[in-house]
Amino acid sequence: MALVGEAPGQWEVVNKKGFTGPAGKLLDTLLKLAGIEREKVTISNILKCQPEKNKLPAELSLAIACCSEILERDLEGISTVIGLGNIPLLALTRQTFITKRRGSIYEIANGRVFIGTLHPAALLRSAFVKGEDETKVLPKEVVVADLKRAKEVDEGWNWR
Ligand code: URA
């Protein structure tokens, strides 16, 4: 199973490892709640460099295409891909709006299955995590449910 994010941020550039900053810390908690061992999953990103000023490149499709060979190498032997956020959803399924598509299962290239969920950074930005406004929730339970579903699919659950 692989978790694929959007692009490395400042922490990931320093640590040379995906999801090692605040979003990574939250991801660790979510994985634990879903019963997934981080050490047993591949962690990758669609884009391989930190975008300038952390803004997505204007030529996003080109950037995705440029990085796709490295991603493919990262995904060798992987049958289930969990996409975190909109960019993996777009890059791997050509779909948009992760909030609508999360939890759905897609068959993608090279015999793989894709399940998208919300990006942990989105949860960190949300009032849910800050506990400020309960009407603006992006519940972490939703992400945990998506991760559990991906695990079941990877373990052979017949979802078709
Ligand atoms: N956000 C991502 O999408 N990927 C990382 O590796 C870190 C933060």
Backbone and ligand atoms as CSV (ligand in chain L), in Angstrom:
chain,resi,resn,atom,element,x,y,z
A,1,MET,N,N,0.856,-1.187,0.000
A,1,MET,CA,C,0.000,0.000,0.000
A,1,MET,C,C,0.897,1.244,0.000
A,2,ALA,N,N,0.452,2.290,-0.690
A,2,ALA,CA,C,1.239,3.537,-0.704
A,2,ALA,C,C,0.348,4.722,-0.372
A,3,LEU,N,N,0.918,5.676,0.330
A,3,LEU,CA,C,0.259,6.959,0.586
A,3,LEU,C,C,0.940,7.981,-0.307
A,4,VAL,N,N,0.144,8.675,-1.094
A,4,VAL,CA,C,0.734,9.655,-2.012
A,4,VAL,C,C,0.165,11.039,-1.700
A,5,GLY,N,N,1.049,11.960,-1.372
A,5,GLY,CA,C,0.654,13.332,-1.077
A,5,GLY,C,C,0.823,14.222,-2.293
A,6,GLU,N,N,0.892,15.502,-2.022
A,6,GLU,CA,C,0.945,16.479,-3.117
A,6,GLU,C,C,2.386,16.804,-3.496
A,7,ALA,N,N,3.113,17.379,-2.559
A,7,ALA,CA,C,4.489,17.795,-2.829
A,7,ALA,C,C,5.197,17.966,-1.491
A,8,PRO,N,N,6.531,17.841,-1.485
A,8,PRO,CA,C,7.230,18.058,-0.219
A,8,PRO,C,C,7.103,19.504,0.237
A,9,GLY,N,N,7.058,19.695,1.538
A,9,GLY,CA,C,7.076,21.041,2.111
A,9,GLY,C,C,8.452,21.292,2.707
A,10,GLN,N,N,8.569,22.340,3.511
A,10,GLN,CA,C,9.890,22.722,4.021
A,10,GLN,C,C,10.519,21.641,4.905
A,11,TRP,N,N,9.679,20.955,5.696
A,11,TRP,CA,C,10.210,19.913,6.582
A,11,TRP,C,C,10.726,18.729,5.783
A,12,GLU,N,N,9.969,18.411,4.753
A,12,GLU,CA,C,10.320,17.244,3.947
A,12,GLU,C,C,11.609,17.498,3.164
A,13,VAL,N,N,11.823,18.759,2.758
A,13,VAL,CA,C,13.057,19.106,2.038
A,13,VAL,C,C,14.242,18.934,2.991
A,14,VAL,N,N,14.081,19.417,4.219
A,14,VAL,CA,C,15.167,19.311,5.199
A,14,VAL,C,C,15.413,17.839,5.553
A,15,ASN,N,N,14.329,17.108,5.804
A,15,ASN,CA,C,14.464,15.723,6.283
A,15,ASN,C,C,14.639,14.711,5.153
A,16,LYS,N,N,14.442,15.166,3.913
A,16,LYS,CA,C,14.530,14.283,2.733
A,16,LYS,C,C,13.614,13.067,2.871
A,17,LYS,N,N,12.445,13.298,3.461
A,17,LYS,CA,C,11.488,12.217,3.705
A,17,LYS,C,C,10.086,12.821,3.725
A,18,GLY,N,N,9.130,12.128,3.100
A,18,GLY,CA,C,7.773,12.647,3.006
A,18,GLY,C,C,7.051,12.677,4.348
A,19,PHE,N,N,6.193,13.651,4.520
A,19,PHE,CA,C,5.314,13.768,5.687
A,19,PHE,C,C,6.072,13.666,7.008
A,20,THR,N,N,7.007,14.579,7.181
A,20,THR,CA,C,7.769,14.612,8.435
A,20,THR,C,C,7.548,15.916,9.207
A,21,GLY,N,N,6.691,16.803,8.669
A,21,GLY,CA,C,6.360,18.046,9.371
A,21,GLY,C,C,5.057,17.894,10.143
A,22,PRO,N,N,4.389,19.000,10.459
A,22,PRO,CA,C,3.132,18.940,11.226
A,22,PRO,C,C,2.058,18.076,10.555
A,23,ALA,N,N,1.925,18.155,9.236
A,23,ALA,CA,C,0.928,17.303,8.554
A,23,ALA,C,C,1.306,15.827,8.705
A,24,GLY,N,N,2.597,15.559,8.685
A,24,GLY,CA,C,3.085,14.186,8.860
A,24,GLY,C,C,2.784,13.647,10.249
A,25,LYS,N,N,2.910,14.535,11.247
A,25,LYS,CA,C,2.611,14.118,12.637
A,25,LYS,C,C,1.132,13.731,12.755
A,26,LEU,N,N,0.278,14.559,12.143
A,26,LEU,CA,C,-1.156,14.231,12.179
A,26,LEU,C,C,-1.417,12.947,11.384
A,27,LEU,N,N,-0.731,12.807,10.264
A,27,LEU,CA,C,-0.896,11.578,9.473
A,27,LEU,C,C,-0.534,10.348,10.312
A,28,ASP,N,N,0.531,10.454,11.080
A,28,ASP,CA,C,0.935,9.329,11.948
A,28,ASP,C,C,-0.209,8.933,12.883
A,29,THR,N,N,-0.860,9.946,13.479
A,29,THR,CA,C,-1.983,9.682,14.393
A,29,THR,C,C,-3.124,9.008,13.636
A,30,LEU,N,N,-3.437,9.526,12.450
A,30,LEU,CA,C,-4.561,8.979,11.667
A,30,LEU,C,C,-4.279,7.535,11.258
A,31,LEU,N,N,-3.028,7.286,10.868
A,31,LEU,CA,C,-2.654,5.915,10.475
A,31,LEU,C,C,-2.802,4.967,11.658
A,32,LYS,N,N,-2.336,5.424,12.810
A,32,LYS,CA,C,-2.432,4.593,14.011
A,32,LYS,C,C,-3.904,4.263,14.302
A,33,LEU,N,N,-4.765,5.285,14.221
A,33,LEU,CA,C,-6.201,5.073,14.479
A,33,LEU,C,C,-6.809,4.093,13.476
A,34,ALA,N,N,-6.242,4.069,12.256
A,34,ALA,CA,C,-6.766,3.166,11.220
A,34,ALA,C,C,-6.111,1.790,11.284
A,35,GLY,N,N,-5.164,1.627,12.183
A,35,GLY,CA,C,-4.490,0.327,12.312
A,35,GLY,C,C,-3.489,0.066,11.203
A,36,ILE,N,N,-2.900,1.144,10.680
A,36,ILE,CA,C,-1.899,1.005,9.610
A,36,ILE,C,C,-0.537,1.405,10.174
A,37,GLU,N,N,0.459,0.535,9.952
A,37,GLU,CA,C,1.807,0.866,10.433
A,37,GLU,C,C,2.526,1.681,9.377
A,38,ARG,N,N,2.942,2.872,9.747
A,38,ARG,CA,C,3.604,3.764,8.788
A,38,ARG,C,C,4.823,3.097,8.135
A,39,GLU,N,N,5.552,2.329,8.934
A,39,GLU,CA,C,6.772,1.691,8.427
A,39,GLU,C,C,6.457,0.668,7.338
A,40,LYS,N,N,5.215,0.204,7.298
A,40,LYS,CA,C,4.867,-0.846,6.334
A,40,LYS,C,C,4.281,-0.287,5.045
A,41,VAL,N,N,4.123,1.036,4.962
A,41,VAL,CA,C,3.573,1.616,3.731
A,41,VAL,C,C,4.617,2.495,3.052
A,42,THR,N,N,4.503,2.584,1.742
A,42,THR,CA,C,5.366,3.481,0.969
A,42,THR,C,C,4.780,4.884,1.059
A,43,ILE,N,N,5.633,5.873,1.256
A,43,ILE,CA,C,5.156,7.257,1.296
A,43,ILE,C,C,5.792,8.033,0.159
A,44,SER,N,N,4.949,8.666,-0.638
A,44,SER,CA,C,5.458,9.363,-1.813
A,44,SER,C,C,4.648,10.641,-2.039
A,45,ASN,N,N,5.042,11.382,-3.039
A,45,ASN,CA,C,4.326,12.591,-3.434
A,45,ASN,C,C,4.202,12.640,-4.952
A,46,ILE,N,N,3.165,13.304,-5.441
A,46,ILE,CA,C,3.007,13.468,-6.894
A,46,ILE,C,C,4.126,14.355,-7.434
A,47,LEU,N,N,4.332,15.511,-6.806
A,47,LEU,CA,C,5.393,16.423,-7.230
A,47,LEU,C,C,6.627,16.149,-6.377
A,48,LYS,N,N,7.767,16.208,-7.013
A,48,LYS,CA,C,8.988,15.770,-6.323
A,48,LYS,C,C,9.819,16.910,-5.756
A,49,CYS,N,N,9.436,18.144,-6.047
A,49,CYS,CA,C,10.149,19.306,-5.480
A,49,CYS,C,C,9.132,20.161,-4.740
A,50,GLN,N,N,9.631,20.926,-3.775
A,50,GLN,CA,C,8.741,21.868,-3.089
A,50,GLN,C,C,8.419,23.002,-4.063
A,51,PRO,N,N,7.138,23.221,-4.342
A,51,PRO,CA,C,6.798,24.303,-5.272
A,51,PRO,C,C,7.218,25.667,-4.703
A,52,GLU,N,N,7.605,26.562,-5.606
A,52,GLU,CA,C,8.042,27.894,-5.194
A,52,GLU,C,C,6.952,28.557,-4.346
A,53,LYS,N,N,7.349,29.111,-3.233
A,53,LYS,CA,C,6.444,29.774,-2.278
A,53,LYS,C,C,5.273,28.874,-1.857
A,54,ASN,N,N,5.473,27.544,-1.987
A,54,ASN,CA,C,4.440,26.558,-1.634
A,54,ASN,C,C,3.150,26.720,-2.421
A,55,LYS,N,N,3.237,27.393,-3.577
A,55,LYS,CA,C,2.060,27.540,-4.447
A,55,LYS,C,C,2.185,26.497,-5.556
A,56,LEU,N,N,1.073,25.881,-5.923
A,56,LEU,CA,C,1.141,24.871,-6.979
A,56,LEU,C,C,1.611,25.517,-8.269
A,57,PRO,N,N,2.440,24.810,-9.064
A,57,PRO,CA,C,2.944,25.411,-10.294
A,57,PRO,C,C,1.807,25.752,-11.264
A,58,ALA,N,N,1.965,26.849,-11.999
A,58,ALA,CA,C,0.937,27.260,-12.966
A,58,ALA,C,C,0.736,26.152,-14.001
A,59,GLU,N,N,1.841,25.542,-14.408
A,59,GLU,CA,C,1.757,24.441,-15.385
A,59,GLU,C,C,1.663,23.125,-14.619
A,60,LEU,N,N,0.561,22.939,-13.901
A,60,LEU,CA,C,0.448,21.777,-13.017
A,60,LEU,C,C,0.516,20.448,-13.778
A,61,SER,N,N,-0.180,20.371,-14.922
A,61,SER,CA,C,-0.186,19.105,-15.678
A,61,SER,C,C,1.218,18.747,-16.135
A,62,LEU,N,N,1.959,19.764,-16.538
A,62,LEU,CA,C,3.334,19.537,-16.989
A,62,LEU,C,C,4.199,19.053,-15.823
A,63,ALA,N,N,4.034,19.699,-14.668
A,63,ALA,CA,C,4.813,19.310,-13.479
A,63,ALA,C,C,4.485,17.867,-13.084
A,64,ILE,N,N,3.193,17.514,-13.141
A,64,ILE,CA,C,2.775,16.141,-12.809
A,64,ILE,C,C,3.433,15.154,-13.781
A,65,ALA,N,N,3.382,15.501,-15.069
A,65,ALA,CA,C,3.960,14.607,-16.082
A,65,ALA,C,C,5.470,14.460,-15.886
A,66,CYS,N,N,6.135,15.567,-15.558
A,66,CYS,CA,C,7.598,15.536,-15.374
A,66,CYS,C,C,8.000,14.615,-14.221
A,67,CYS,N,N,7.157,14.546,-13.192
A,67,CYS,CA,C,7.501,13.759,-11.995
A,67,CYS,C,C,6.982,12.323,-12.074
A,68,SER,N,N,6.224,12.009,-13.118
A,68,SER,CA,C,5.485,10.738,-13.116
A,68,SER,C,C,6.396,9.509,-13.171
A,69,GLU,N,N,7.563,9.679,-13.803
A,69,GLU,CA,C,8.461,8.519,-13.912
A,69,GLU,C,C,9.004,8.130,-12.522
A,70,ILE,N,N,9.328,9.138,-11.737
A,70,ILE,CA,C,9.854,8.863,-10.380
A,70,ILE,C,C,8.743,8.259,-9.530
A,71,LEU,N,N,7.529,8.804,-9.675
A,71,LEU,CA,C,6.393,8.270,-8.911
A,71,LEU,C,C,6.183,6.798,-9.262
A,72,GLU,N,N,6.242,6.498,-10.544
A,72,GLU,CA,C,6.024,5.123,-10.991
A,72,GLU,C,C,7.054,4.194,-10.346
A,73,ARG,N,N,8.272,4.678,-10.240
A,73,ARG,CA,C,9.323,3.886,-9.579
A,73,ARG,C,C,8.968,3.665,-8.102
A,74,ASP,N,N,8.466,4.721,-7.449
A,74,ASP,CA,C,8.068,4.602,-6.031
A,74,ASP,C,C,6.945,3.577,-5.860
A,75,LEU,N,N,6.077,3.492,-6.883
A,75,LEU,CA,C,4.880,2.646,-6.748
A,75,LEU,C,C,5.078,1.213,-7.260
A,76,GLU,N,N,6.300,0.889,-7.616
A,76,GLU,CA,C,6.563,-0.467,-8.114
A,76,GLU,C,C,6.134,-1.504,-7.071
A,77,GLY,N,N,5.346,-2.476,-7.493
A,77,GLY,CA,C,4.906,-3.540,-6.574
A,77,GLY,C,C,3.734,-3.147,-5.687
A,78,ILE,N,N,3.232,-1.923,-5.847
A,78,ILE,CA,C,2.128,-1.440,-5.011
A,78,ILE,C,C,0.806,-1.673,-5.733
A,79,SER,N,N,-0.208,-2.202,-5.009
A,79,SER,CA,C,-1.499,-2.380,-5.669
A,79,SER,C,C,-2.568,-1.417,-5.163
A,80,THR,N,N,-2.386,-0.851,-3.972
A,80,THR,CA,C,-3.385,0.086,-3.441
A,80,THR,C,C,-2.723,1.428,-3.145
A,81,VAL,N,N,-3.283,2.478,-3.726
A,81,VAL,CA,C,-2.740,3.825,-3.527
A,81,VAL,C,C,-3.773,4.664,-2.776
A,82,ILE,N,N,-3.343,5.257,-1.676
A,82,ILE,CA,C,-4.192,6.219,-0.959
A,82,ILE,C,C,-3.696,7.609,-1.343
A,83,GLY,N,N,-4.561,8.379,-1.956
A,83,GLY,CA,C,-4.185,9.734,-2.348
A,83,GLY,C,C,-4.624,10.725,-1.285
A,84,LEU,N,N,-3.723,11.604,-0.903
A,84,LEU,CA,C,-4.032,12.606,0.120
A,84,LEU,C,C,-4.207,13.970,-0.546
A,85,GLY,N,N,-5.446,14.411,-0.645
A,85,GLY,CA,C,-5.709,15.728,-1.221
A,85,GLY,C,C,-6.056,15.695,-2.697
A,86,ASN,N,N,-6.182,16.890,-3.254
A,86,ASN,CA,C,-6.667,17.041,-4.633
A,86,ASN,C,C,-5.654,16.660,-5.706
A,87,ILE,N,N,-4.382,16.860,-5.437
A,87,ILE,CA,C,-3.394,16.663,-6.506
A,87,ILE,C,C,-3.253,15.180,-6.889
A,88,PRO,N,N,-3.120,14.272,-5.916
A,88,PRO,CA,C,-3.094,12.859,-6.310
A,88,PRO,C,C,-4.391,12.419,-6.986
A,89,LEU,N,N,-5.527,12.965,-6.528
A,89,LEU,CA,C,-6.805,12.627,-7.163
A,89,LEU,C,C,-6.767,13.026,-8.639
A,90,LEU,N,N,-6.293,14.228,-8.902
A,90,LEU,CA,C,-6.223,14.717,-10.276
A,90,LEU,C,C,-5.189,13.925,-11.089
A,91,ALA,N,N,-4.017,13.750,-10.499
A,91,ALA,CA,C,-2.924,13.117,-11.254
A,91,ALA,C,C,-3.227,11.658,-11.575
A,92,LEU,N,N,-3.881,10.958,-10.655
A,92,LEU,CA,C,-4.031,9.501,-10.830
A,92,LEU,C,C,-5.413,9.076,-11.317
A,93,THR,N,N,-6.428,9.948,-11.160
A,93,THR,CA,C,-7.772,9.546,-11.629
A,93,THR,C,C,-8.387,10.553,-12.598
A,94,ARG,N,N,-7.729,11.745,-12.736
A,94,ARG,CA,C,-8.276,12.837,-13.580
A,94,ARG,C,C,-9.572,13.413,-13.006
A,95,GLN,N,N,-9.853,13.122,-11.759
A,95,GLN,CA,C,-11.048,13.667,-11.114
A,95,GLN,C,C,-10.677,14.897,-10.297
A,96,THR,N,N,-11.694,15.658,-9.928
A,96,THR,CA,C,-11.463,16.838,-9.085
A,96,THR,C,C,-12.401,16.780,-7.870
A,97,PHE,N,N,-12.145,17.654,-6.933
A,97,PHE,CA,C,-12.952,17.801,-5.703
A,97,PHE,C,C,-12.842,16.594,-4.773
A,98,ILE,N,N,-11.762,16.571,-4.047
A,98,ILE,CA,C,-11.523,15.453,-3.128
A,98,ILE,C,C,-12.626,15.337,-2.075
A,99,THR,N,N,-13.226,16.474,-1.698
A,99,THR,CA,C,-14.271,16.391,-0.663
A,99,THR,C,C,-15.469,15.583,-1.163
A,100,LYS,N,N,-15.672,15.591,-2.509
A,100,LYS,CA,C,-16.784,14.800,-3.074
A,100,LYS,C,C,-16.354,13.370,-3.367
A,101,ARG,N,N,-15.106,13.199,-3.764
A,101,ARG,CA,C,-14.644,11.891,-4.267
A,101,ARG,C,C,-14.015,11.015,-3.193
A,102,ARG,N,N,-13.736,11.593,-2.039
A,102,ARG,CA,C,-13.028,10.829,-1.018
A,102,ARG,C,C,-13.809,9.549,-0.666
A,103,GLY,N,N,-13.058,8.504,-0.419
A,103,GLY,CA,C,-13.678,7.246,-0.020
A,103,GLY,C,C,-14.134,6.394,-1.184
A,104,SER,N,N,-14.183,6.976,-2.400
A,104,SER,CA,C,-14.558,6.174,-3.574
A,104,SER,C,C,-13.339,5.400,-4.063
A,105,ILE,N,N,-13.630,4.280,-4.690
A,105,ILE,CA,C,-12.542,3.415,-5.150
A,105,ILE,C,C,-12.445,3.511,-6.669
A,106,TYR,N,N,-11.257,3.759,-7.166
A,106,TYR,CA,C,-11.028,3.888,-8.617
A,106,TYR,C,C,-9.997,2.865,-9.058
A,107,GLU,N,N,-10.240,2.281,-10.222
A,107,GLU,CA,C,-9.195,1.450,-10.832
A,107,GLU,C,C,-8.355,2.382,-11.691
A,108,ILE,N,N,-7.060,2.381,-11.454
A,108,ILE,CA,C,-6.185,3.303,-12.176
A,108,ILE,C,C,-5.150,2.516,-12.987
A,109,ALA,N,N,-4.227,3.224,-13.584
A,109,ALA,CA,C,-3.233,2.590,-14.468
A,109,ALA,C,C,-2.425,1.520,-13.736
A,110,ASN,N,N,-1.921,0.618,-14.525
A,110,ASN,CA,C,-1.017,-0.435,-14.039
A,110,ASN,C,C,-1.644,-1.350,-12.991
A,111,GLY,N,N,-2.955,-1.586,-13.142
A,111,GLY,CA,C,-3.657,-2.558,-12.295
A,111,GLY,C,C,-3.816,-2.129,-10.853
A,112,ARG,N,N,-3.656,-0.847,-10.579
A,112,ARG,CA,C,-3.746,-0.406,-9.185
A,112,ARG,C,C,-5.147,0.095,-8.858
A,113,VAL,N,N,-5.402,0.159,-7.541
A,113,VAL,CA,C,-6.657,0.697,-7.036
A,113,VAL,C,C,-6.320,1.963,-6.252
A,114,PHE,N,N,-7.159,2.971,-6.405
A,114,PHE,CA,C,-6.918,4.274,-5.776
A,114,PHE,C,C,-8.079,4.644,-4.867
A,115,ILE,N,N,-7.753,5.092,-3.674
A,115,ILE,CA,C,-8.769,5.675,-2.772
A,115,ILE,C,C,-8.219,7.013,-2.299
A,116,GLY,N,N,-8.997,8.039,-2.482
A,116,GLY,CA,C,-8.548,9.359,-2.047
A,116,GLY,C,C,-9.161,9.736,-0.722
A,117,THR,N,N,-8.441,10.555,0.007
A,117,THR,CA,C,-9.007,11.125,1.221
A,117,THR,C,C,-8.485,12.550,1.396
A,118,LEU,N,N,-8.960,13.211,2.446
A,118,LEU,CA,C,-8.555,14.600,2.668
A,118,LEU,C,C,-7.085,14.661,3.075
A,119,HIS,N,N,-6.447,15.750,2.709
A,119,HIS,CA,C,-5.034,15.921,3.059
A,119,HIS,C,C,-4.944,16.303,4.546
A,120,PRO,N,N,-4.008,15.705,5.296
A,120,PRO,CA,C,-3.917,16.053,6.719
A,120,PRO,C,C,-3.693,17.548,6.944
A,121,ALA,N,N,-3.023,18.234,6.010
A,121,ALA,CA,C,-2.817,19.685,6.183
A,121,ALA,C,C,-4.158,20.417,6.166
A,122,ALA,N,N,-5.125,19.888,5.414
A,122,ALA,CA,C,-6.462,20.507,5.383
A,122,ALA,C,C,-7.126,20.359,6.749
A,123,LEU,N,N,-6.891,19.218,7.380
A,123,LEU,CA,C,-7.454,19.023,8.724
A,123,LEU,C,C,-6.803,19.974,9.722
A,124,LEU,N,N,-5.489,20.182,9.539
A,124,LEU,CA,C,-4.791,21.098,10.457
A,124,LEU,C,C,-5.303,22.520,10.324
A,125,ARG,N,N,-5.721,22.873,9.101
A,125,ARG,CA,C,-6.235,24.233,8.885
A,125,ARG,C,C,-7.681,24.382,9.332
A,126,SER,N,N,-8.345,23.248,9.558
A,126,SER,CA,C,-9.777,23.323,9.807
A,126,SER,C,C,-10.096,23.656,11.259
A,127,ALA,N,N,-11.259,24.227,11.438
A,127,ALA,CA,C,-11.705,24.594,12.778
A,127,ALA,C,C,-11.895,23.355,13.648
A,128,PHE,N,N,-12.115,22.218,13.005
A,128,PHE,CA,C,-12.319,20.985,13.765
A,128,PHE,C,C,-11.117,20.712,14.666
A,129,VAL,N,N,-9.927,20.809,14.052
A,129,VAL,CA,C,-8.717,20.510,14.813
A,129,VAL,C,C,-8.464,21.615,15.832
A,130,LYS,N,N,-8.730,22.853,15.419
A,130,LYS,CA,C,-8.500,23.969,16.341
A,130,LYS,C,C,-9.599,24.058,17.401
A,131,GLY,N,N,-10.727,23.335,17.154
A,131,GLY,CA,C,-11.809,23.329,18.122
A,131,GLY,C,C,-12.526,24.660,18.230
A,132,GLU,N,N,-12.532,25.428,17.151
A,132,GLU,CA,C,-13.133,26.767,17.232
A,132,GLU,C,C,-14.608,26.805,16.815
A,133,ASP,N,N,-14.917,26.064,15.767
A,133,ASP,CA,C,-16.258,26.189,15.199
A,133,ASP,C,C,-16.743,24.806,14.753
A,134,GLU,N,N,-17.662,24.265,15.519
A,134,GLU,CA,C,-18.102,22.895,15.235
A,134,GLU,C,C,-18.938,22.789,13.968
A,135,THR,N,N,-19.353,23.917,13.408
A,135,THR,CA,C,-20.119,23.837,12.159
A,135,THR,C,C,-19.195,23.698,10.955
A,136,LYS,N,N,-17.896,23.922,11.157
A,136,LYS,CA,C,-16.947,23.860,10.043
A,136,LYS,C,C,-16.045,22.655,10.195
A,137,VAL,N,N,-16.626,21.501,10.312
A,137,VAL,CA,C,-15.791,20.336,10.602
A,137,VAL,C,C,-15.299,19.639,9.346
A,138,LEU,N,N,-14.069,19.185,9.414
A,138,LEU,CA,C,-13.512,18.248,8.439
A,138,LEU,C,C,-13.092,17.064,9.291
A,139,PRO,N,N,-14.016,16.203,9.621
A,139,PRO,CA,C,-13.751,15.251,10.701
A,139,PRO,C,C,-12.615,14.288,10.391
A,140,LYS,N,N,-11.733,14.145,11.355
A,140,LYS,CA,C,-10.631,13.208,11.151
A,140,LYS,C,C,-11.157,11.776,11.089
A,141,GLU,N,N,-12.348,11.556,11.662
A,141,GLU,CA,C,-12.944,10.214,11.590
A,141,GLU,C,C,-13.195,9.804,10.139
A,142,VAL,N,N,-13.500,10.798,9.308
A,142,VAL,CA,C,-13.743,10.521,7.889
A,142,VAL,C,C,-12.459,9.994,7.240
A,143,VAL,N,N,-11.352,10.642,7.558
A,143,VAL,CA,C,-10.065,10.205,6.991
A,143,VAL,C,C,-9.707,8.817,7.524
A,144,VAL,N,N,-9.924,8.619,8.806
A,144,VAL,CA,C,-9.615,7.300,9.389
A,144,VAL,C,C,-10.461,6.218,8.704
A,145,ALA,N,N,-11.733,6.512,8.449
A,145,ALA,CA,C,-12.612,5.543,7.772
A,145,ALA,C,C,-12.082,5.248,6.359
A,146,ASP,N,N,-11.638,6.280,5.655
A,146,ASP,CA,C,-11.094,6.071,4.298
A,146,ASP,C,C,-9.824,5.214,4.346
A,147,LEU,N,N,-8.979,5.496,5.328
A,147,LEU,CA,C,-7.730,4.720,5.452
A,147,LEU,C,C,-8.047,3.252,5.761
A,148,LYS,N,N,-9.048,3.037,6.633
A,148,LYS,CA,C,-9.434,1.659,6.976
A,148,LYS,C,C,-9.958,0.932,5.745
A,149,ARG,N,N,-10.723,1.652,4.959
A,149,ARG,CA,C,-11.296,1.067,3.749
A,149,ARG,C,C,-10.172,0.663,2.776
A,150,ALA,N,N,-9.193,1.551,2.650
A,150,ALA,CA,C,-8.054,1.257,1.766
A,150,ALA,C,C,-7.311,0.011,2.253
A,151,LYS,N,N,-7.175,-0.089,3.550
A,151,LYS,CA,C,-6.477,-1.252,4.128
A,151,LYS,C,C,-7.234,-2.542,3.796
A,152,GLU,N,N,-8.567,-2.465,3.931
A,152,GLU,CA,C,-9.395,-3.650,3.626
A,152,GLU,C,C,-9.255,-4.038,2.159
A,153,VAL,N,N,-9.278,-3.026,1.290
A,153,VAL,CA,C,-9.133,-3.298,-0.149
A,153,VAL,C,C,-7.785,-3.961,-0.400
A,154,ASP,N,N,-6.744,-3.404,0.225
A,154,ASP,CA,C,-5.394,-3.939,0.029
A,154,ASP,C,C,-5.281,-5.370,0.548
A,155,GLU,N,N,-6.066,-5.667,1.572
A,155,GLU,CA,C,-6.017,-7.022,2.147
A,155,GLU,C,C,-6.915,-8.000,1.393
A,156,GLY,N,N,-7.543,-7.508,0.305
A,156,GLY,CA,C,-8.283,-8.422,-0.563
A,156,GLY,C,C,-9.782,-8.354,-0.451
A,157,TRP,N,N,-10.299,-7.374,0.272
A,157,TRP,CA,C,-11.753,-7.216,0.396
A,157,TRP,C,C,-12.329,-6.979,-0.998
A,158,ASN,N,N,-13.383,-7.717,-1.329
A,158,ASN,CA,C,-13.953,-7.610,-2.672
A,158,ASN,C,C,-14.915,-6.419,-2.741
A,159,TRP,N,N,-14.463,-5.324,-3.266
A,159,TRP,CA,C,-15.227,-4.081,-3.280
A,159,TRP,C,C,-16.047,-3.923,-4.557
A,160,ARG,N,N,-15.862,-4.802,-5.542
A,160,ARG,CA,C,-16.498,-4.603,-6.852
A,160,ARG,C,C,-17.996,-4.874,-6.827
L,1,URA,N1,N,2.342,17.584,2.224
L,1,URA,C1,C,2.440,16.713,1.198
L,1,URA,O1,O,1.570,16.669,0.341
L,1,URA,N2,N,3.485,15.899,1.172
L,1,URA,C2,C,4.446,15.894,2.101
L,1,URA,O2,O,5.373,15.084,2.004
L,1,URA,C3,C,4.311,16.802,3.151
L,1,URA,C4,C,3.261,17.643,3.207
